[in-house]
Amino acid sequence: IILESSDERYVDGLLNLMDDANLYLMRECINLLGRIGNPKALPTLIDLLNREPTDDELHEDVIIALGRIGDDRAVDPILALSSHPNIYIRQRAAKALGSFSSGRSVDVLITLLDDESNEVRANAAQSLGMIGDTNAIPALDNALDDGEWTVRKQAATALAKFHDEAVIEPMIYALGD
């Protein structure tokens, strides 16, 4: 019922529950706030990213929720986590950045195509395809030579979304994989 309602009282109630020190309850509230998608939750969710002590799993949940909400005000806080030492946070950040219309994340996502983690690289390629900025075409073309098949697949899928002649040759190349 909560997810089907646009009644802000549900959002307010979940935000009030976030004051509880119970980590499990907070994570459930974060998940629901992301699924509801109301931007009213943005300030509270962004504040959680700056709260001490930090909790990596909580950060992962917040990044997912912010990506689901898709409000461009969340781009900079997520960009700040794209170089986090925790691989899972970088994975979530790379994936969430594809949910925003802001092109500010393109350069960071291109950099993430060289991350040590194949999951981060694959999520970065997927997000670049979702954003659709043609400046990413050369980097996605290079990702077609990645040693990990999931990265090559996401790069090819991303390139297929571009309606640009520059992707024709890389796509023909990708057919050979």
N, C-alpha and C positions, 0 to 999 in steps of 0.2 A: 504494500500500500504506500509506504514512504517513497519508494522509487517512482511510483506512478503519479505522484502529486507534485505540483509546483508551489504548494503552500509553504511560505517561508518559515512558518512556525516549526516545521520539521527540521529545516536547516538550523534555525536558532536553537532548537532542542539539542541537536547533535553537537553544535558548537559549545553549548553549555556543558555537555557531558565531557568535552575534551579537557575540562579543568580537573577531571578526576585523575589521580595519580596512577590508576590502573593502566598499565601499558597495553594490555589486551583490549580493554574497552576503547582506548584511544585509537588503536589500529583499526578496530571495527568501525568507529565513527569516521575515520579518514577514508576508509573504503566506501562507505555509504555516501559521504560528501562528494567523492569523486564520481560515483555512479549517478548521483542526482544531477551533478554538473552545474550547480548554481554558483556564479562568481562571487557571491557574498562570502563564501568560505575562503576565498583567496588570502586575505590578510592573515588569518589564523594559520592556514596551512604554510604560508611562507615563513611566518614567525617560528613555526616548529623546526624549520631547517636551520635556524640560528640558535635554537635552544641548547643550553649546556646542562648536563652532559649530553653529548650526541649519542644517538642510537641509530646504527646503520639500517636496521630493518625498518625502523620508523621512517627514516629518510626515503627508503625505497617506496614505502607506501605513499608518502607525501608526493613524491615525484610522479608516481602512477596517477594519483588523484588529480594533480595539477595538469597532467597531460590530458586526462579525460575532460576536465573543465575547459581546457583549450583557450584560456584567456591570455593574450600576449603579455600581460603584466607579469606572468610567471616565467617568461623566457630567461631573463637575466639571472634569477636565483638558480634555475636549472643549469644554465650555462656555467655558472660558478662551480657546479658539482661535476662537470664533464671531465675534469682532471683529478677527481677524487681517487685516493689510493685503492678504495674498495671496488673491485671489478663489477659487482652487482649494481652499485650505485651508478657507475659509468654506463652500464648496459641500460638501466632504466632511463637515465638522462638522454642517451642517444635515441632511444625509442620515443620518449615523450616529446622531444624537440620536433618531431615530425607532425605533431598535432597543432602546431602554431603556424599562423600565416606569416609571421615575421621572418624576413630573410636574414636577420641578425645571426642566426645560428648556422648558416651555411658554412662559413669558414671553420668553425669549430667542428662541425660534422665531417668536413673534408679531412681535418686533422685526425679525427677519430677513425678514419678509414685505415690509419697506420697503427692503431692500438694493438697491444700485445694479445688482446682477447679477440678471438674470432666472433664471439657473440656481440661484442661492442662494435666491431667492424660491420657485421651483418646488419645490426640495428641502425648504424649510421647510414649505410647504403639505403636501407628501406626509408628512413626519414628524409634523405635527400630526394628520393623519388616522390615522396608525398609533398614536399615543399615545391618542387618543380623549378628550381632556379637553374637556368642553363649554365651558370658558372660552375656547376658541379659536374657537368658532362665529362671533362677530361679526367677528373679524379675517379669517377665511376667507371670510365673506360679502363683506367689503370687497375681498378679493383677486379676487373674481369680476369686478371692474371693472378689473383690471390691464391694462395696454397690451399685454402679451405673452400670446399664446394658451396657451403651455405652463404659465404660472402659473395662468391661469383654469382650464385642464383639471385641474391637480393640486388646486386649491382645490375644484372641483366633485367630484372623486373623493374627496377627504378628507371633504367634507360628507356625501357619500352613505354614509359608514361610520358616521355618527352615527345612533343610534336615538332621535331627539329631535324633537319637533314644531317646534322652533325652526329646523330646516333645511328645512322643507317649502317655505316661500316663496322662500328663496334658490335652492333647487334648481329650482323652476319658472322663476325668472328665468334660471338658467343654461341651461335648455333652449332659450332664445331665441338663444344665442350660436352 
